Amino acid sequence: IFSKNKMYIGENGILANSNFYNYKQLKKWGFDKESSDLVLQVKKDNQNTNEIVKVKKDDMETINKLIRKYKLNK
């Protein structure tokens, strides 16, 4: 199944795959450069899960900068 849900990156968290994750829940993130996926490791309800979000290769750098800005204040 392929879905084109919008992803929002804001000051308080990320809305992806119709789920909202605040930055405390976001433990790690990275990109699969071959498939152009953003992989988020989140801890919700005391369980670690991986969320995969399809993104454009051109947007990877911008997405990474936004997450670093809001989560790490860098």
PDB file of N, CA, C and O in Angstrom:
ATOM      1  N   ILE A   1       0.855  -1.179   0.000  1.00  0.00           N
ATOM      2  CA  ILE A   1       0.000   0.000   0.000  1.00  0.00           C
ATOM      3  C   ILE A   1       0.886   1.222   0.000  1.00  0.00           C
ATOM      4  O   ILE A   1       1.833   1.309   0.782  1.00  0.00           O
ATOM      5  N   PHE A   2       0.595   2.145  -0.850  1.00  0.00           N
ATOM      6  CA  PHE A   2       1.340   3.404  -0.919  1.00  0.00           C
ATOM      7  C   PHE A   2       0.381   4.536  -0.649  1.00  0.00           C
ATOM      8  O   PHE A   2      -0.712   4.592  -1.212  1.00  0.00           O
ATOM      9  N   SER A   3       0.800   5.440   0.218  1.00  0.00           N
ATOM     10  CA  SER A   3      -0.047   6.568   0.594  1.00  0.00           C
ATOM     11  C   SER A   3       0.738   7.854   0.460  1.00  0.00           C
ATOM     12  O   SER A   3       1.944   7.883   0.703  1.00  0.00           O
ATOM     13  N   LYS A   4       0.065   8.903   0.080  1.00  0.00           N
ATOM     14  CA  LYS A   4       0.715  10.211  -0.019  1.00  0.00           C
ATOM     15  C   LYS A   4       0.188  11.121   1.070  1.00  0.00           C
ATOM     16  O   LYS A   4      -0.479  12.116   0.784  1.00  0.00           O
ATOM     17  N   ASN A   5       0.485  10.786   2.326  1.00  0.00           N
ATOM     18  CA  ASN A   5       0.121  11.637   3.450  1.00  0.00           C
ATOM     19  C   ASN A   5       1.135  12.757   3.571  1.00  0.00           C
ATOM     20  O   ASN A   5       2.316  12.569   3.278  1.00  0.00           O
ATOM     21  N   LYS A   6       0.681  13.902   3.996  1.00  0.00           N
ATOM     22  CA  LYS A   6       1.589  15.019   4.204  1.00  0.00           C
ATOM     23  C   LYS A   6       2.343  14.843   5.510  1.00  0.00           C
ATOM     24  O   LYS A   6       1.847  14.243   6.463  1.00  0.00           O
ATOM     25  N   MET A   7       3.550  15.378   5.526  1.00  0.00           N
ATOM     26  CA  MET A   7       4.365  15.354   6.729  1.00  0.00           C
ATOM     27  C   MET A   7       4.592  16.803   7.141  1.00  0.00           C
ATOM     28  O   MET A   7       4.912  17.654   6.311  1.00  0.00           O
ATOM     29  N   TYR A   8       4.426  17.068   8.417  1.00  0.00           N
ATOM     30  CA  TYR A   8       4.642  18.399   8.948  1.00  0.00           C
ATOM     31  C   TYR A   8       5.723  18.335  10.016  1.00  0.00           C
ATOM     32  O   TYR A   8       5.691  17.470  10.892  1.00  0.00           O
ATOM     33  N   ILE A   9       6.674  19.248   9.941  1.00  0.00           N
ATOM     34  CA  ILE A   9       7.720  19.354  10.946  1.00  0.00           C
ATOM     35  C   ILE A   9       7.545  20.704  11.615  1.00  0.00           C
ATOM     36  O   ILE A   9       7.687  21.744  10.971  1.00  0.00           O
ATOM     37  N   GLY A  10       7.238  20.691  12.898  1.00  0.00           N
ATOM     38  CA  GLY A  10       6.990  21.929  13.622  1.00  0.00           C
ATOM     39  C   GLY A  10       7.867  22.059  14.839  1.00  0.00           C
ATOM     40  O   GLY A  10       8.709  21.202  15.108  1.00  0.00           O
ATOM     41  N   GLU A  11       7.669  23.129  15.572  1.00  0.00           N
ATOM     42  CA  GLU A  11       8.475  23.398  16.766  1.00  0.00           C
ATOM     43  C   GLU A  11       8.244  22.373  17.871  1.00  0.00           C
ATOM     44  O   GLU A  11       9.131  22.131  18.689  1.00  0.00           O
ATOM     45  N   ASN A  12       7.057  21.769  17.898  1.00  0.00           N
ATOM     46  CA  ASN A  12       6.739  20.855  18.994  1.00  0.00           C
ATOM     47  C   ASN A  12       6.757  19.381  18.596  1.00  0.00           C
ATOM     48  O   ASN A  12       6.594  18.525  19.466  1.00  0.00           O
ATOM     49  N   GLY A  13       6.949  19.050  17.316  1.00  0.00           N
ATOM     50  CA  GLY A  13       7.004  17.656  16.912  1.00  0.00           C
ATOM     51  C   GLY A  13       6.804  17.460  15.426  1.00  0.00           C
ATOM     52  O   GLY A  13       6.842  18.407  14.640  1.00  0.00           O
ATOM     53  N   ILE A  14       6.588  16.201  15.058  1.00  0.00           N
ATOM     54  CA  ILE A  14       6.452  15.817  13.659  1.00  0.00           C
ATOM     55  C   ILE A  14       5.133  15.076  13.479  1.00  0.00           C
ATOM     56  O   ILE A  14       4.805  14.172  14.248  1.00  0.00           O
ATOM     57  N   LEU A  15       4.385  15.469  12.459  1.00  0.00           N
ATOM     58  CA  LEU A  15       3.173  14.761  12.069  1.00  0.00           C
ATOM     59  C   LEU A  15       3.523  13.970  10.814  1.00  0.00           C
ATOM     60  O   LEU A  15       3.781  14.549   9.759  1.00  0.00           O
ATOM     61  N   ALA A  16       3.529  12.646  10.935  1.00  0.00           N
ATOM     62  CA  ALA A  16       3.871  11.783   9.809  1.00  0.00           C
ATOM     63  C   ALA A  16       3.008  10.535   9.868  1.00  0.00           C
ATOM     64  O   ALA A  16       2.749  10.001  10.946  1.00  0.00           O
ATOM     65  N   ASN A  17       2.567  10.074   8.714  1.00  0.00           N
ATOM     66  CA  ASN A  17       1.734   8.859   8.631  1.00  0.00           C
ATOM     67  C   ASN A  17       0.502   8.962   9.532  1.00  0.00           C
ATOM     68  O   ASN A  17       0.090   7.980  10.148  1.00  0.00           O
ATOM     69  N   SER A  18      -0.075  10.150   9.600  1.00  0.00           N
ATOM     70  CA  SER A  18      -1.276  10.421  10.406  1.00  0.00           C
ATOM     71  C   SER A  18      -1.048  10.245  11.900  1.00  0.00           C
ATOM     72  O   SER A  18      -2.014  10.093  12.648  1.00  0.00           O
ATOM     73  N   ASN A  19       0.202  10.260  12.356  1.00  0.00           N
ATOM     74  CA  ASN A  19       0.541  10.185  13.779  1.00  0.00           C
ATOM     75  C   ASN A  19       1.405  11.383  14.149  1.00  0.00           C
ATOM     76  O   ASN A  19       2.245  11.827  13.367  1.00  0.00           O
ATOM     77  N   PHE A  20       1.182  11.899  15.356  1.00  0.00           N
ATOM     78  CA  PHE A  20       1.999  13.013  15.839  1.00  0.00           C
ATOM     79  C   PHE A  20       2.995  12.489  16.860  1.00  0.00           C
ATOM     80  O   PHE A  20       2.629  11.753  17.776  1.00  0.00           O
ATOM     81  N   TYR A  21       4.258  12.874  16.696  1.00  0.00           N
ATOM     82  CA  TYR A  21       5.320  12.504  17.625  1.00  0.00           C
ATOM     83  C   TYR A  21       6.006  13.775  18.100  1.00  0.00           C
ATOM     84  O   TYR A  21       6.500  14.560  17.290  1.00  0.00           O
ATOM     85  N   ASN A  22       6.036  13.980  19.421  1.00  0.00           N
ATOM     86  CA  ASN A  22       6.775  15.124  19.912  1.00  0.00           C
ATOM     87  C   ASN A  22       8.257  14.755  19.944  1.00  0.00           C
ATOM     88  O   ASN A  22       8.611  13.586  19.785  1.00  0.00           O
ATOM     89  N   TYR A  23       9.112  15.737  20.145  1.00  0.00           N
ATOM     90  CA  TYR A  23      10.549  15.492  20.044  1.00  0.00           C
ATOM     91  C   TYR A  23      11.093  14.653  21.195  1.00  0.00           C
ATOM     92  O   TYR A  23      12.179  14.086  21.077  1.00  0.00           O
ATOM     93  N   LYS A  24      10.366  14.563  22.299  1.00  0.00           N
ATOM     94  CA  LYS A  24      10.782  13.660  23.376  1.00  0.00           C
ATOM     95  C   LYS A  24      10.604  12.207  22.960  1.00  0.00           C
ATOM     96  O   LYS A  24      11.366  11.340  23.388  1.00  0.00           O
ATOM     97  N   GLN A  25       9.609  11.938  22.133  1.00  0.00           N
ATOM     98  CA  GLN A  25       9.350  10.580  21.655  1.00  0.00           C
ATOM     99  C   GLN A  25      10.320  10.175  20.538  1.00  0.00           C
ATOM    100  O   GLN A  25      10.583   8.987  20.348  1.00  0.00           O
ATOM    101  N   LEU A  26      10.844  11.140  19.814  1.00  0.00           N
ATOM    102  CA  LEU A  26      11.752  10.870  18.707  1.00  0.00           C
ATOM    103  C   LEU A  26      13.145  10.583  19.249  1.00  0.00           C
ATOM    104  O   LEU A  26      13.794  11.469  19.805  1.00  0.00           O
ATOM    105  N   LYS A  27      13.600   9.358  19.089  1.00  0.00           N
ATOM    106  CA  LYS A  27      14.905   8.953  19.618  1.00  0.00           C
ATOM    107  C   LYS A  27      16.003   9.061  18.566  1.00  0.00           C
ATOM    108  O   LYS A  27      17.093   9.548  18.865  1.00  0.00           O
ATOM    109  N   LYS A  28      15.735   8.616  17.338  1.00  0.00           N
ATOM    110  CA  LYS A  28      16.714   8.667  16.258  1.00  0.00           C
ATOM    111  C   LYS A  28      15.989   8.911  14.942  1.00  0.00           C
ATOM    112  O   LYS A  28      14.795   8.636  14.815  1.00  0.00           O
ATOM    113  N   TRP A  29      16.711   9.422  13.985  1.00  0.00           N
ATOM    114  CA  TRP A  29      16.169   9.563  12.647  1.00  0.00           C
ATOM    115  C   TRP A  29      17.315   9.445  11.654  1.00  0.00           C
ATOM    116  O   TRP A  29      18.475   9.706  11.976  1.00  0.00           O
ATOM    117  N   GLY A  30      16.961   9.048  10.451  1.00  0.00           N
ATOM    118  CA  GLY A  30      17.964   8.912   9.408  1.00  0.00           C
ATOM    119  C   GLY A  30      17.271   8.708   8.073  1.00  0.00           C
ATOM    120  O   GLY A  30      16.045   8.620   7.997  1.00  0.00           O
ATOM    121  N   PHE A  31      18.071   8.635   7.033  1.00  0.00           N
ATOM    122  CA  PHE A  31      17.528   8.516   5.687  1.00  0.00           C
ATOM    123  C   PHE A  31      18.079   7.280   4.991  1.00  0.00           C
ATOM    124  O   PHE A  31      19.268   6.977   5.096  1.00  0.00           O
ATOM    125  N   ASP A  32      17.219   6.574   4.288  1.00  0.00           N
ATOM    126  CA  ASP A  32      17.630   5.499   3.407  1.00  0.00           C
ATOM    127  C   ASP A  32      17.764   6.136   2.029  1.00  0.00           C
ATOM    128  O   ASP A  32      16.764   6.416   1.369  1.00  0.00           O
ATOM    129  N   LYS A  33      18.982   6.359   1.606  1.00  0.00           N
ATOM    130  CA  LYS A  33      19.227   7.109   0.371  1.00  0.00           C
ATOM    131  C   LYS A  33      18.811   6.350  -0.879  1.00  0.00           C
ATOM    132  O   LYS A  33      18.517   6.966  -1.904  1.00  0.00           O
ATOM    133  N   GLU A  34      18.782   5.026  -0.814  1.00  0.00           N
ATOM    134  CA  GLU A  34      18.375   4.244  -1.980  1.00  0.00           C
ATOM    135  C   GLU A  34      16.876   4.338  -2.235  1.00  0.00           C
ATOM    136  O   GLU A  34      16.440   4.501  -3.375  1.00  0.00           O
ATOM    137  N   SER A  35      16.093   4.234  -1.168  1.00  0.00           N
ATOM    138  CA  SER A  35      14.639   4.242  -1.335  1.00  0.00           C
ATOM    139  C   SER A  35      14.022   5.610  -1.055  1.00  0.00           C
ATOM    140  O   SER A  35      12.814   5.789  -1.213  1.00  0.00           O
ATOM    141  N   SER A  36      14.833   6.565  -0.645  1.00  0.00           N
ATOM    142  CA  SER A  36      14.363   7.917  -0.347  1.00  0.00           C
ATOM    143  C   SER A  36      13.324   7.902   0.780  1.00  0.00           C
ATOM    144  O   SER A  36      12.266   8.520   0.667  1.00  0.00           O
ATOM    145  N   ASP A  37      13.641   7.188   1.867  1.00  0.00           N
ATOM    146  CA  ASP A  37      12.759   7.107   3.026  1.00  0.00           C
ATOM    147  C   ASP A  37      13.388   7.816   4.215  1.00  0.00           C
ATOM    148  O   ASP A  37      14.601   7.766   4.419  1.00  0.00           O
ATOM    149  N   LEU A  38      12.544   8.474   4.992  1.00  0.00           N
ATOM    150  CA  LEU A  38      12.939   9.003   6.289  1.00  0.00           C
ATOM    151  C   LEU A  38      12.534   7.957   7.312  1.00  0.00           C
ATOM    152  O   LEU A  38      11.366   7.574   7.378  1.00  0.00           O
ATOM    153  N   VAL A  39      13.483   7.493   8.108  1.00  0.00           N
ATOM    154  CA  VAL A  39      13.214   6.472   9.114  1.00  0.00           C
ATOM    155  C   VAL A  39      13.295   7.141  10.487  1.00  0.00           C
ATOM    156  O   VAL A  39      14.331   7.688  10.866  1.00  0.00           O
ATOM    157  N   LEU A  40      12.190   7.087  11.219  1.00  0.00           N
ATOM    158  CA  LEU A  40      12.111   7.679  12.550  1.00  0.00           C
ATOM    159  C   LEU A  40      12.003   6.561  13.574  1.00  0.00           C
ATOM    160  O   LEU A  40      11.137   5.694  13.457  1.00  0.00           O
ATOM    161  N   GLN A  41      12.868   6.572  14.568  1.00  0.00           N
ATOM    162  CA  GLN A  41      12.728   5.644  15.688  1.00  0.00           C
ATOM    163  C   GLN A  41      12.076   6.419  16.819  1.00  0.00           C
ATOM    164  O   GLN A  41      12.642   7.378  17.343  1.00  0.00           O
ATOM    165  N   VAL A  42      10.878   5.988  17.188  1.00  0.00           N
ATOM    166  CA  VAL A  42      10.107   6.700  18.207  1.00  0.00           C
ATOM    167  C   VAL A  42       9.785   5.763  19.360  1.00  0.00           C
ATOM    168  O   VAL A  42       9.648   4.553  19.179  1.00  0.00           O
ATOM    169  N   LYS A  43       9.667   6.342  20.546  1.00  0.00           N
ATOM    170  CA  LYS A  43       9.273   5.582  21.729  1.00  0.00           C
ATOM    171  C   LYS A  43       7.920   6.120  22.172  1.00  0.00           C
ATOM    172  O   LYS A  43       7.800   7.257  22.630  1.00  0.00           O
ATOM    173  N   LYS A  44       6.909   5.278  22.024  1.00  0.00           N
ATOM    174  CA  LYS A  44       5.548   5.665  22.377  1.00  0.00           C
ATOM    175  C   LYS A  44       4.928   4.522  23.169  1.00  0.00           C
ATOM    176  O   LYS A  44       5.012   3.363  22.765  1.00  0.00           O
ATOM    177  N   ASP A  45       4.316   4.843  24.278  1.00  0.00           N
ATOM    178  CA  ASP A  45       3.714   3.839  25.163  1.00  0.00           C
ATOM    179  C   ASP A  45       4.736   2.785  25.584  1.00  0.00           C
ATOM    180  O   ASP A  45       4.431   1.593  25.612  1.00  0.00           O
ATOM    181  N   ASN A  46       5.950   3.231  25.909  1.00  0.00           N
ATOM    182  CA  ASN A  46       7.054   2.378  26.370  1.00  0.00           C
ATOM    183  C   ASN A  46       7.497   1.334  25.348  1.00  0.00           C
ATOM    184  O   ASN A  46       8.071   0.312  25.726  1.00  0.00           O
ATOM    185  N   GLN A  47       7.241   1.569  24.067  1.00  0.00           N
ATOM    186  CA  GLN A  47       7.696   0.665  23.016  1.00  0.00           C
ATOM    187  C   GLN A  47       8.418   1.464  21.940  1.00  0.00           C
ATOM    188  O   GLN A  47       7.969   2.537  21.536  1.00  0.00           O
ATOM    189  N   ASN A  48       9.547   0.923  21.482  1.00  0.00           N
ATOM    190  CA  ASN A  48      10.263   1.537  20.367  1.00  0.00           C
ATOM    191  C   ASN A  48       9.709   0.998  19.058  1.00  0.00           C
ATOM    192  O   ASN A  48       9.566  -0.211  18.879  1.00  0.00           O
ATOM    193  N   THR A  49       9.402   1.911  18.152  1.00  0.00           N
ATOM    194  CA  THR A  49       8.926   1.519  16.828  1.00  0.00           C
ATOM    195  C   THR A  49       9.649   2.349  15.782  1.00  0.00           C
ATOM    196  O   THR A  49      10.149   3.437  16.067  1.00  0.00           O
ATOM    197  N   ASN A  50       9.697   1.823  14.579  1.00  0.00           N
ATOM    198  CA  ASN A  50      10.259   2.558  13.449  1.00  0.00           C
ATOM    199  C   ASN A  50       9.127   3.011  12.547  1.00  0.00           C
ATOM    200  O   ASN A  50       8.268   2.218  12.161  1.00  0.00           O
ATOM    201  N   GLU A  51       9.134   4.275  12.220  1.00  0.00           N
ATOM    202  CA  GLU A  51       8.175   4.836  11.272  1.00  0.00           C
ATOM    203  C   GLU A  51       8.935   5.175  10.005  1.00  0.00           C
ATOM    204  O   GLU A  51      10.011   5.770  10.066  1.00  0.00           O
ATOM    205  N   ILE A  52       8.395   4.808   8.873  1.00  0.00           N
ATOM    206  CA  ILE A  52       9.035   5.088   7.592  1.00  0.00           C
ATOM    207  C   ILE A  52       8.146   6.048   6.812  1.00  0.00           C
ATOM    208  O   ILE A  52       6.955   5.805   6.621  1.00  0.00           O
ATOM    209  N   VAL A  53       8.757   7.151   6.363  1.00  0.00           N
ATOM    210  CA  VAL A  53       8.033   8.177   5.629  1.00  0.00           C
ATOM    211  C   VAL A  53       8.728   8.378   4.289  1.00  0.00           C
ATOM    212  O   VAL A  53       9.933   8.626   4.246  1.00  0.00           O
ATOM    213  N   LYS A  54       7.989   8.275   3.215  1.00  0.00           N
ATOM    214  CA  LYS A  54       8.530   8.496   1.882  1.00  0.00           C
ATOM    215  C   LYS A  54       8.756   9.992   1.685  1.00  0.00           C
ATOM    216  O   LYS A  54       7.838  10.788   1.889  1.00  0.00           O
ATOM    217  N   VAL A  55       9.958  10.379   1.295  1.00  0.00           N
ATOM    218  CA  VAL A  55      10.276  11.780   1.037  1.00  0.00           C
ATOM    219  C   VAL A  55      11.034  11.884  -0.282  1.00  0.00           C
ATOM    220  O   VAL A  55      11.549  10.891  -0.795  1.00  0.00           O
ATOM    221  N   LYS A  56      11.093  13.081  -0.814  1.00  0.00           N
ATOM    222  CA  LYS A  56      11.868  13.314  -2.031  1.00  0.00           C
ATOM    223  C   LYS A  56      13.345  13.433  -1.679  1.00  0.00           C
ATOM    224  O   LYS A  56      13.703  13.974  -0.633  1.00  0.00           O
ATOM    225  N   LYS A  57      14.186  12.927  -2.552  1.00  0.00           N
ATOM    226  CA  LYS A  57      15.632  13.017  -2.306  1.00  0.00           C
ATOM    227  C   LYS A  57      16.078  14.463  -2.159  1.00  0.00           C
ATOM    228  O   LYS A  57      16.983  14.764  -1.381  1.00  0.00           O
ATOM    229  N   ASP A  58      15.444  15.353  -2.903  1.00  0.00           N
ATOM    230  CA  ASP A  58      15.805  16.777  -2.852  1.00  0.00           C
ATOM    231  C   ASP A  58      15.468  17.400  -1.504  1.00  0.00           C
ATOM    232  O   ASP A  58      16.063  18.411  -1.132  1.00  0.00           O
ATOM    233  N   ASP A  59      14.528  16.820  -0.766  1.00  0.00           N
ATOM    234  CA  ASP A  59      14.085  17.388   0.508  1.00  0.00           C
ATOM    235  C   ASP A  59      14.824  16.832   1.720  1.00  0.00           C
ATOM    236  O   ASP A  59      14.634  17.330   2.829  1.00  0.00           O
ATOM    237  N   MET A  60      15.656  15.819   1.537  1.00  0.00           N
ATOM    238  CA  MET A  60      16.315  15.169   2.677  1.00  0.00           C
ATOM    239  C   MET A  60      17.136  16.136   3.522  1.00  0.00           C
ATOM    240  O   MET A  60      17.044  16.120   4.749  1.00  0.00           O
ATOM    241  N   GLU A  61      17.921  16.959   2.887  1.00  0.00           N
ATOM    242  CA  GLU A  61      18.787  17.892   3.623  1.00  0.00           C
ATOM    243  C   GLU A  61      17.955  18.909   4.398  1.00  0.00           C
ATOM    244  O   GLU A  61      18.263  19.220   5.548  1.00  0.00           O
ATOM    245  N   THR A  62      16.909  19.422   3.772  1.00  0.00           N
ATOM    246  CA  THR A  62      16.042  20.402   4.427  1.00  0.00           C
ATOM    247  C   THR A  62      15.322  19.779   5.625  1.00  0.00           C
ATOM    248  O   THR A  62      15.228  20.400   6.684  1.00  0.00           O
ATOM    249  N   ILE A  63      14.820  18.569   5.462  1.00  0.00           N
ATOM    250  CA  ILE A  63      14.133  17.874   6.553  1.00  0.00           C
ATOM    251  C   ILE A  63      15.095  17.647   7.716  1.00  0.00           C
ATOM    252  O   ILE A  63      14.739  17.878   8.872  1.00  0.00           O
ATOM    253  N   ASN A  64      16.302  17.200   7.416  1.00  0.00           N
ATOM    254  CA  ASN A  64      17.296  16.960   8.459  1.00  0.00           C
ATOM    255  C   ASN A  64      17.624  18.250   9.211  1.00  0.00           C
ATOM    256  O   ASN A  64      17.741  18.241  10.437  1.00  0.00           O
ATOM    257  N   LYS A  65      17.773  19.350   8.488  1.00  0.00           N
ATOM    258  CA  LYS A  65      18.068  20.639   9.130  1.00  0.00           C
ATOM    259  C   LYS A  65      16.930  21.071  10.055  1.00  0.00           C
ATOM    260  O   LYS A  65      17.178  21.578  11.149  1.00  0.00           O
ATOM    261  N   LEU A  66      15.681  20.870   9.620  1.00  0.00           N
ATOM    262  CA  LEU A  66      14.538  21.261  10.450  1.00  0.00           C
ATOM    263  C   LEU A  66      14.455  20.421  11.722  1.00  0.00           C
ATOM    264  O   LEU A  66      14.204  20.953  12.804  1.00  0.00           O
ATOM    265  N   ILE A  67      14.665  19.112  11.595  1.00  0.00           N
ATOM    266  CA  ILE A  67      14.623  18.251  12.787  1.00  0.00           C
ATOM    267  C   ILE A  67      15.745  18.621  13.745  1.00  0.00           C
ATOM    268  O   ILE A  67      15.527  18.702  14.954  1.00  0.00           O
ATOM    269  N   ARG A  68      16.940  18.847  13.219  1.00  0.00           N
ATOM    270  CA  ARG A  68      18.068  19.253  14.075  1.00  0.00           C
ATOM    271  C   ARG A  68      17.797  20.592  14.751  1.00  0.00           C
ATOM    272  O   ARG A  68      18.152  20.792  15.912  1.00  0.00           O
ATOM    273  N   LYS A  69      17.168  21.508  14.018  1.00  0.00           N
ATOM    274  CA  LYS A  69      16.861  22.826  14.564  1.00  0.00           C
ATOM    275  C   LYS A  69      15.894  22.724  15.744  1.00  0.00           C
ATOM    276  O   LYS A  69      16.123  23.324  16.795  1.00  0.00           O
ATOM    277  N   TYR A  70      14.821  21.966  15.567  1.00  0.00           N
ATOM    278  CA  TYR A  70      13.790  21.898  16.598  1.00  0.00           C
ATOM    279  C   TYR A  70      14.117  20.911  17.715  1.00  0.00           C
ATOM    280  O   TYR A  70      13.809  21.190  18.874  1.00  0.00           O
ATOM    281  N   LYS A  71      14.726  19.770  17.410  1.00  0.00           N
ATOM    282  CA  LYS A  71      15.002  18.777  18.438  1.00  0.00           C
ATOM    283  C   LYS A  71      16.289  19.102  19.192  1.00  0.00           C
ATOM    284  O   LYS A  71      16.331  19.006  20.419  1.00  0.00           O
ATOM    285  N   LEU A  72      17.333  19.483  18.469  1.00  0.00           N
ATOM    286  CA  LEU A  72      18.650  19.684  19.083  1.00  0.00           C
ATOM    287  C   LEU A  72      19.010  21.153  19.298  1.00  0.00           C
ATOM    288  O   LEU A  72      20.052  21.456  19.881  1.00  0.00           O
ATOM    289  N   ASN A  73      18.164  22.057  18.837  1.00  0.00           N
ATOM    290  CA  ASN A  73      18.419  23.503  18.909  1.00  0.00           C
ATOM    291  C   ASN A  73      19.733  23.868  18.229  1.00  0.00           C
ATOM    292  O   ASN A  73      20.482  24.705  18.733  1.00  0.00           O
ATOM    293  N   LYS A  74      20.017  23.244  17.085  1.00  0.00           N
ATOM    294  CA  LYS A  74      21.237  23.536  16.324  1.00  0.00           C
ATOM    295  C   LYS A  74      20.915  24.160  15.005  1.00  0.00           C
ATOM    296  O   LYS A  74      21.820  24.472  14.232  1.00  0.00           O
TER     297      LYS A  74
END
